[in-house]
């Protein structure tokens, strides 16, 4: 019993790093808003930031941990989406 309590207390102090966000929202070279999916399943170009964030939120069931913003000044590209795919919406 004492060993189990010791293990529980010890494991409580171990920091667990969260999984990286699935979606990154940022701008491309022309200033359009991009949603980039780390898994490469969906994504796209959007006219407004609001539309890009809405799309990402819908795709991850409104889990804010799955959405991050690209660092200020960075440029996103949709290289992985150059070929048409039936999974893109």
C-alpha positions in Angstrom: 0.0 0.0 0.0 2.8 2.4 0.9 4.5 1.6 -2.4 1.4 2.5 -4.4 1.1 5.8 -2.7 4.8 6.5 -3.3 4.4 5.8 -7.0 1.3 8.0 -7.3 3.1 10.9 -5.6 6.2 10.5 -7.7 4.2 10.3 -11.0 2.3 13.4 -10.1 5.5 15.4 -10.4 6.4 14.2 -13.9 5.5 16.8 -16.4 3.7 15.4 -19.5 4.1 17.5 -22.6 0.9 18.0 -24.5 0.5 16.7 -28.0 1.3 19.2 -30.7 -1.7 21.1 -32.2 -3.2 19.4 -35.3 -4.0 22.6 -37.1 -1.8 25.7 -37.7 -3.5 28.9 -38.9 -1.4 31.6 -40.6 -0.9 33.5 -43.9 0.7 32.6 -47.2 3.0 34.9 -49.3 0.0 36.6 -50.8 -1.7 37.3 -47.5 -4.4 34.7 -47.8 -5.2 32.7 -44.6 -4.2 29.1 -44.5 -5.2 26.2 -42.3 -2.5 23.6 -42.4 -3.2 20.1 -41.0 -0.3 18.3 -39.4 -1.8 15.0 -40.4 -2.2 16.1 -44.1 -5.8 15.2 -44.3 -7.6 18.5 -44.7 -6.7 22.2 -45.1 -7.2 25.1 -47.3 -7.0 28.8 -48.3 -9.4 31.3 -46.7 -10.3 34.9 -47.4 -10.5 35.8 -43.7 -8.9 34.8 -40.5 -12.4 34.2 -39.0 -13.2 31.7 -41.8 -9.9 29.9 -41.3 -10.4 29.6 -37.6 -14.0 28.5 -38.0 -12.9 25.7 -40.4 -10.2 24.5 -38.1 -12.5 24.6 -35.1 -15.1 22.5 -36.9 -12.6 19.9 -38.0 -11.3 19.4 -34.5 -14.7 19.5 -32.7 -13.9 22.9 -31.2 -10.9 21.6 -29.2 -8.7 24.7 -28.8 -5.7 22.6 -28.0 -5.8 21.3 -31.6 -5.4 24.8 -33.1 -2.4 27.1 -33.0 -1.3 30.2 -34.8 1.8 30.4 -36.9 4.5 32.6 -35.4 4.3 36.3 -36.4 6.1 36.9 -39.7 6.1 33.2 -40.7 4.8 32.1 -44.1 2.7 29.0 -44.6 2.4 27.1 -47.8 0.1 24.3 -48.8 2.7 22.2 -50.6 1.0 19.0 -49.4 -2.2 20.0 -51.1 -0.8 20.6 -54.6 -2.5 17.5 -56.0 -6.4 17.4 -56.0 -7.7 15.1 -53.4 -11.3 13.8 -52.8 -10.8 14.5 -49.1 -10.4 18.2 -49.5 -13.5 20.4 -48.8 
